[in-house]
């Protein structure tokens, strides 16, 4: 399957990831176990960038943040701020729609121990570059975690040391794009309360305020 960014689910640029997906497919034959495409409106003013598919989430369902713990808080919050038609995402065919929002990952394939290496982030960066290039004027990019943040900075051809990751930080990347950071909505971060529901919703309030003001 292809999309406007040139992404294809047949991609095998990262041999370590391709081999790992084959191993996982053997153990879980009903799982997607392929590179996971972006999900949502191709002309969205909000692009959410995560880390990588989760083993029993996007890697199983084929849709970002669908079916795993991280998606629980994300889709609840998207729905609360009117970016999603439902607050629950369990399967790629569950009918949920995103509104003026698109979700992708810095790395499109499940990595071992959920830890991609640098070359894998770099190989996938071409797809993120295209996602960012097709965004309309007055758009917001939300980076979930340090890896996603750095991937966005790289995709924009900017200097990493000028854009340090901080929760709720805002960076004007270009006149067209604003970057807003958030801790990743992972099970670890929410269980340890490094990221609370209130903190996450506050970042979405920032995003919604920018989009309303720009629109």
N, C-alpha and C positions, 0 to 999 in steps of 0.2 A: 504494500500500500504506500502511496506517495502523498505528499501534501505540498502546499505552495512554497514551503521552505526548502524543498529538495530532499527532505527526510524520507527514508524508506525503511520499512520494517524488515527488509532483507539485509540491512547493513551489518557487516562483519568486520569493520575496521579494527576493532579491538579484539584480538584473538583470545586473550584471557577471558573476556566477558562472553564471547561467543561459545567458548568451550564450557564455561560455567553454566550458561543457559541450557546447553545440551544435557549436562549432568542433572540440573534441576528438573528438566522436562522428563527425564527418565524416572525420577522419583515422583513427579507430579504431572502425569500425562495430560490432565485436564487444564493445566495452567497455560497462560498466554506464552510465556517464556520466549519472548522476542523483544526487540526494541519497542518502546512504548511511545506512540505518537502524542502530540499535544492535543488538548481537549478544549473546545470552546469556540467562541466567535473569532473568525480570522481577522476581523476589523476592530477588535476590542480595544478599549482605552486602558484596560488593566491587564497586565501580564504578570502572573504569579510564577516564580521560578523556584522549584524545589531542588533537592539534592539528586535523588535517583529513585527508581521504582523500589518499593518494598517487596520482600520475598512473597508474602501472602496478601499483598495489596495489589498495586498496579501490575506487578509481574504475573499475578494470577488472573486479574480481570482485564488487563490491557488498557486501562484508563487511569490517568494520574490520580493518586490519593484515593482511589476507590477500593473499598474493602479492607482497609487497614486502620489502625488506631489513629494515625496522624490525620487521616481524612475526616474523622469524627468532628474534631474542633474546627477544621478548615471549612467543611461544608455547612456546618451549623452557622458559622460566622458569615460565610458568603450569603447564605439565605437571609440572615438577619439584616444584612446591609443591601439586600435586593440585587445581589449579583448571581443568585442561583434560584431555580424554580422550586427546589426542595432542600430540606436541611439534612437529608440522609442520602449517602451514595454507597450502594452495595454491589452494583454490577454495571457493566458497560451498556446494558440494554434496559436499565431501570427507568428510563424516561426523563431523567434529570437533565435540565438545560442550564447553561450558563448565560448570563445577560451582560453584555459589554465586558466580558471577562474571558481570559484564556489561561490555561494552566499547562506548564511544561516542566521539564527537569534539566538540570545542568548536564546530567548523564542519562541517556535514554534506556540503558540496560541495567538490570540488577547486578550490582557488584558483590563479590564475596564479602561477608561481614558488613555489608552496606558501606564499604569504604573504597570508592574509586581512586585510582592512582592518577597522577598528573597527566600522563599521556592520554588517558581515557577522557578526562575533562577537556583536554585540548582537541581531541578528535571530534567530540560532540559539539564543540564551540561553534563550528560552522553553521549548525542548525539554529543555534541561539542567535547568532548574528543575523540570520534571515528573519527570525521572529521579530527581533528588535527593529530591523530595517522596514518592515511592513506595517509597523504601528502608526496610527494617525497622529496628527498634531495634538498637543496637550494630553499626553498619555502618561501613565504611571506604571513603573515596574516594581514589583514587590519581590525582594530576595529573601527567601527563607533560609537563614543560616549563612555561615562564612563561605562555604564552597559555592553556593549559588551567587552570593554577592561578588566574589572574585571572578566567577564565570561571566557575569554581566559586565564587569569592568573590562575584562579581557575582550569580550565580544565588541565592545564599543571602542577598542583601541586606546584606552586611557591608562594612566599610570596608577598602579595599585597603591602606592604609598600616599597618593593624594585623596584616597577614598577608603578610610578605615571602617570596617564593619562595627556598627553599634546598634543595639536594638532601638528602633523608632527613629534612627537617623534619617535625614533627608539630604539627597545630593542632586543637584541639577546637572545631569549628564550632558544634555544639549538643550537648546531652546524648546525642543520637541518632547524630550523625555525627562521625567523626574524619577529617581530611584528612592525607594523607602525600604529600609531594612527591618527585619523581624527575626527573633529567635525562631528556629524551626519548631513546628507544632508536633514534634515527635513524642512518643510515649515517655521517653526519659525526661525530656524537658518539662512536660506537663505533670508527670508524677512527682518530680523533684520541686515543682513550682518555680523553676527558673522562668517558665512562661505560664502565666495564669490566663484564664479566660478574659479577665478584665484587661490585662496587658495586650492581648491579641486584638480584642475589640477596639482598644484605643488606637492601635495602628490602622485598623480598617476605618475608623472615624477620620483619621488623618487623610487616608486615601479618598474617602468619599467627599470630604470637604474640598480637596484639590480638584476632583473631577467636577463637582458642582460649580465651583468657582470658575473653572476653565470653560465649562459648558454654558 
